Every structure is written in C-alpha cells, then in structure tokens.
Amino acid sequence: MRKQILGLVATVAIAAMAAVPASAHRQWMMPSSTVLSGDDVWVTVDAAVSNDLFYFEHQPLRLDAMKAWAPDGTEVAIENKATGRYRSTFDVHLTQKGTYRIASVADMLMGSYDLNGKTERLPRGTTAANLAERIPAGATNVKTAEANNRNEIFVTVGEPTTTLFKPVGKGIELVPVTHPNDLIAGEAATFQFLLDGKPAADLPVTVIPGGIRYRDQLGDQHLKTDADGKVEINWAEPGMYWLNVTTPQAGGDEGAPPPIARRASYATTLEVLAP
C-alpha cells in the first residue's frame, strides 16, 4: 500500500512539473533600491531567471552584456560582479544626481536554411557578425529575422530625469509618460512602448507583483498597448513589480515549426511606493 501511495505521489509530481511551461522562467533584475538620496551612494542588483519572481531557484542571469549609464549618458562601471549557482549580483556607484539606466541587451538573428533535403534552424547565439560562419556550405533558402531582448531597470538619485530615455530605434523601448521611478500605489501610470523606434500598437503587456511564492493567485495583469503604443497600469498596492512586453509569436501549421518572424521582448522591475 505504501509503495502504491509513493508511486502515485511521484506520478503527480512528474505531471505537475511537466505542466509548468518553459515560459514560466522569467528573467529579472532586483535593485536594492530604486530611489535614493545623497552625494556618494551605491545600488546592489541581484539578477536571475526563475519561476517565482525575485527568488533564486533556477539559474543566474549572465552579466556578459550588462551595462549602466549615468544621467548624463556616460557609461558607468559594473563593479563587484559575481555569478553563483542561482543568481548573479553586482554594484553600481551612483555619483550623479538623476536617473540611471542599468540594462542587458541582446541582439540576435533567428532563421533557417535548407540542407540535404531538410530544414535546419540557425543555432542560438547567431548574430549579423557571425551569420556567414553559422551557415554550412551548400545551404540554400536561407531565411533570417531579428530578435532583440532588452532587460533593464532604472534607479534615481534625487529628482528623476529623462535624458536617458532617448530611443535608439532598435527592439522594444520604454518611453515614460509617467517616470518609472515615480510610481505610487493607487495612482495610474502611463508608459509608451516603441518597436524599432515607432509606436508599438497592440503589443501584449504583462504586469506581475512580486511575492508570488506566498499567495495562491498570481495577481497578474494582462494589458495591450493602444494605437500610440501606450498602456495605462494601475498599482493595487506598494511593492516590486515585474513588467514584460513581447511581440506575439506567429503560429505555424500543426506539427510544423512557427514561421521566422521579427521577435523582441522587454522586461523591467518597477518599485511602487505607498501613497
């Protein structure tokens, strides 16, 4: 009888694990604070990929592409970098007044080619610079599309500034109608999102409050940008929130891989303060 119960428990556990989609793994950064004061201050950032937001239980976020910019646009050093089993961590020295940007941006190419009667996918890590060496000799019908992933946070010393929000025209970018370091529970915030420099209409926006390990409901909001790429978000309570915007993925025929299409994603962590 005990063996039967243990077997049933194992079966249920395996089924539950299989039911968790890969997309449940979320990339995030968590700053020690987003609003600070003083003339010589630091912020420490944890970075990870996990199911439960802001908890370390899957894998670290790699810091290879991590950069930071001061309010005047100059690049700031990422200091004291360390990557452990479940998380990465680093410090940024904040010596200027205003809003800093800390971001990891990855530009890649997705695609396929035909070889020996089969359609093959380009390997991960393919870029415009190494595309030629990733395509084997004799390949035909080469198709490619851009993929851009941006994960960023904003930290302000003193009064918020907006000099760092000038779009670069690539991937999904946030243009703040409401400043991301000026969010108050009970007050709606408006953000505009651009895709390759143009207003990104009808993009899905997901907002999830932290602390999901300790509640039954995810508490997520599923919104969409309007014709101008804008979305209004209501904050039910103070705390840290994870926001994600993605281009929809086109579906292929049943049993066939989805067609190659432009893909982009954006993620940020926002701190909402009490009124």
C-alpha positions in Angstrom: 0.0 0.0 0.0 2.8 2.4 0.9 4.5 1.7 -2.4 1.3 2.4 -4.3 1.0 5.8 -2.5 4.6 6.7 -3.1 4.2 5.8 -6.8 1.0 7.9 -7.0 2.8 10.9 -5.4 5.7 10.5 -7.8 3.4 10.4 -10.8 1.5 13.5 -9.7 4.8 15.3 -9.1 6.1 14.5 -12.5 2.8 15.6 -14.2 2.9 18.8 -12.3 6.5 19.5 -13.4 5.5 18.7 -17.0 2.6 21.1 -16.8 4.8 24.1 -16.0 5.6 25.9 -19.3 9.1 26.9 -20.2 7.9 30.5 -20.5 7.3 30.5 -16.7 11.0 31.1 -16.3 11.3 34.9 -16.1 14.4 37.0 -16.4 14.6 39.7 -13.8 16.8 42.2 -12.0 16.2 43.4 -8.5 17.9 46.6 -7.3 18.4 47.2 -3.6 16.6 50.5 -4.1 15.2 52.5 -7.0 15.0 55.9 -5.3 18.0 57.2 -3.3 19.5 60.4 -2.0 23.0 61.6 -1.1 26.2 62.5 -2.9 28.1 59.2 -2.8 25.7 56.2 -3.0 25.6 52.7 -4.3 23.0 50.3 -5.6 23.3 46.5 -5.5 21.5 44.4 -8.1 20.5 40.8 -8.0 19.9 39.2 -11.4 18.3 35.7 -12.0 16.0 33.6 -14.0 13.3 31.9 -12.0 9.6 30.8 -11.8 8.9 32.7 -8.6 9.7 36.4 -9.2 12.6 37.8 -7.1 13.5 34.4 -5.6 16.6 32.4 -6.6 15.6 28.8 -7.6 16.6 28.2 -11.2 19.7 29.9 -12.7 21.6 33.1 -12.7 21.3 35.9 -15.2 24.6 36.2 -17.1 26.3 39.5 -16.8 28.3 39.4 -20.1 26.1 42.2 -21.7 25.3 44.1 -18.5 25.9 47.9 -18.7 25.0 51.0 -16.8 24.6 54.7 -17.8 24.7 57.8 -15.7 22.1 60.6 -16.1 24.5 62.5 -18.4 24.7 59.5 -20.8 28.2 58.4 -19.9 28.8 54.7 -19.2 29.3 53.6 -15.6 31.3 50.6 -14.5 29.6 47.4 -13.3 31.5 46.6 -10.1 32.0 43.6 -7.8 30.4 41.2 -10.3 29.8 37.7 -9.1 27.8 34.7 -10.5 26.7 31.9 -8.3 24.6 28.8 -8.7 21.2 30.6 -8.7 21.9 34.3 -9.1 24.3 37.0 -10.2 25.0 40.1 -8.3 26.8 43.4 -8.9 27.1 47.0 -7.7 26.9 50.4 -9.4 28.4 53.5 -7.9 25.9 56.4 -8.3 27.9 59.7 -8.2 25.5 61.9 -10.2 22.0 63.3 -9.5 19.2 62.0 -11.7 18.1 58.7 -13.3 20.5 55.9 -14.2 19.8 53.0 -16.6 21.1 49.5 -16.0 20.5 47.1 -18.9 21.3 43.9 -20.6 20.5 44.0 -24.3 21.0 41.0 -26.7 20.7 41.4 -30.5 20.5 38.1 -32.3 19.3 36.6 -35.6 16.8 33.8 -35.8 16.5 31.8 -39.0 16.6 28.6 -41.0 18.2 27.1 -44.1 17.8 24.0 -46.3 20.5 21.4 -46.4 20.3 17.8 -47.8 16.6 17.9 -48.1 16.0 19.1 -44.5 15.2 22.5 -43.0 17.6 23.4 -40.2 17.4 26.2 -37.6 20.2 28.6 -37.0 22.0 27.9 -33.7 21.5 30.1 -30.7 23.9 33.0 -30.5 23.8 33.8 -34.2 24.3 37.5 -35.0 24.8 39.5 -38.1 28.6 39.4 -37.4 28.8 35.6 -37.3 26.0 34.6 -39.7 28.2 33.5 -42.5 30.1 31.0 -40.4 26.9 29.6 -38.9 25.6 28.6 -42.3 27.2 25.4 -43.7 28.4 25.1 -47.3 25.7 24.1 -49.7 22.9 25.5 -47.6 20.0 27.1 -49.6 16.8 29.0 -48.9 18.4 31.0 -46.0 15.8 33.0 -44.1 16.6 35.3 -41.1 14.8 37.7 -38.8 16.0 39.9 -36.0 15.5 39.0 -32.3 16.1 41.6 -29.7 15.8 41.1 -25.9 16.1 44.1 -23.5 16.1 43.7 -19.7 16.6 47.0 -17.8 15.9 48.8 -14.6 16.1 52.5 -13.6 17.5 54.0 -10.4 17.2 57.6 -9.4 19.3 59.7 -7.1 17.4 62.9 -6.0 15.0 64.2 -8.6 14.1 62.0 -11.6 15.5 62.9 -15.0 14.6 61.8 -18.5 17.8 62.3 -20.5 18.4 58.5 -20.8 15.0 57.8 -22.4 16.0 58.9 -25.9 15.2 55.9 -28.1 17.9 54.1 -30.0 15.4 52.8 -32.5 16.0 49.1 -32.0 13.9 46.5 -30.3 11.2 47.4 -27.7 11.9 50.5 -25.7 10.1 52.3 -22.9 9.3 56.0 -23.3 7.9 57.2 -19.9 4.8 59.3 -19.8 5.0 58.5 -16.1 8.6 58.3 -14.9 9.4 54.6 -13.8 10.8 55.9 -10.5 7.7 57.9 -9.6 5.1 55.2 -9.1 2.6 55.4 -6.3 0.1 52.7 -5.3 -3.5 53.8 -6.2 -2.3 56.1 -8.9 -2.4 55.0 -12.6 0.9 55.2 -14.6 1.1 55.5 -18.4 4.0 54.1 -20.4 4.7 54.2 -24.1 6.5 51.4 -25.9 8.3 51.7 -29.2 9.3 48.9 -31.6 12.3 49.8 -33.7 11.7 53.4 -33.0 8.0 53.5 -33.8 4.9 53.3 -31.6 4.2 49.6 -30.9 0.4 49.1 -31.2 -1.4 46.1 -29.8 1.6 44.5 -28.0 0.7 42.3 -25.0 1.9 43.7 -21.7 2.1 41.5 -18.5 2.5 43.0 -15.1 3.1 40.7 -12.1 3.6 41.8 -8.4 6.5 40.2 -6.5 6.0 37.8 -3.7 4.1 35.2 -5.7 5.6 32.4 -3.6 3.4 33.5 -0.7 0.0 33.8 -2.4 -2.4 31.4 -4.2 -3.2 33.8 -7.1 -0.5 35.2 -9.5 -2.2 38.6 -9.4 -1.1 39.3 -12.9 -2.5 42.0 -15.2 -2.7 41.3 -19.0 -2.9 44.5 -21.0 -2.3 45.7 -24.5 -0.7 48.9 -25.9 -3.1 51.2 -27.8 -2.6 52.7 -31.3 0.1 55.0 -29.9 2.0 52.2 -28.1 0.7 53.5 -24.7 -0.7 51.4 -21.8 -2.2 52.5 -18.5 -1.3 50.4 -15.4 -3.0 50.5 -12.0 -1.0 49.5 -9.0 -3.1 47.8 -6.4 -0.5 48.0 -3.6 3.1 49.1 -2.9 5.9 46.7 -3.8 8.1 45.4 -6.6 6.5 44.6 -9.9 7.8 42.8 -13.0 6.7 44.2 -16.4 7.1 42.3 -19.6 6.3 43.3 -23.2 6.7 41.0 -26.2 6.0 40.7 -29.9 3.4 38.0 -30.5 4.8 34.8 -31.9 3.1 33.6 -35.1 1.9 30.0 -35.1 2.7 27.5 -37.8 0.8 24.6 -39.2 0.2 21.7 -36.7 3.4 19.8 -36.2 5.5 22.4 -38.1 7.8 25.0 -36.6 6.5 28.5 -36.4 7.5 30.8 -39.3 10.5 33.0 -38.9 9.4 36.4 -37.8 10.7 39.6 -36.1 10.8 39.0 -32.3 11.5 41.3 -29.5 11.0 41.3 -25.8 11.3 43.8 -23.0 11.4 43.3 -19.2 11.8 45.7 -16.3 11.4 45.7 -12.5 9.4 48.6 -11.0 9.1 49.8 -7.4 5.7 51.2 -6.4 5.7 53.3 -3.3 3.0 53.8 -0.7 0.9 57.0 -1.0 
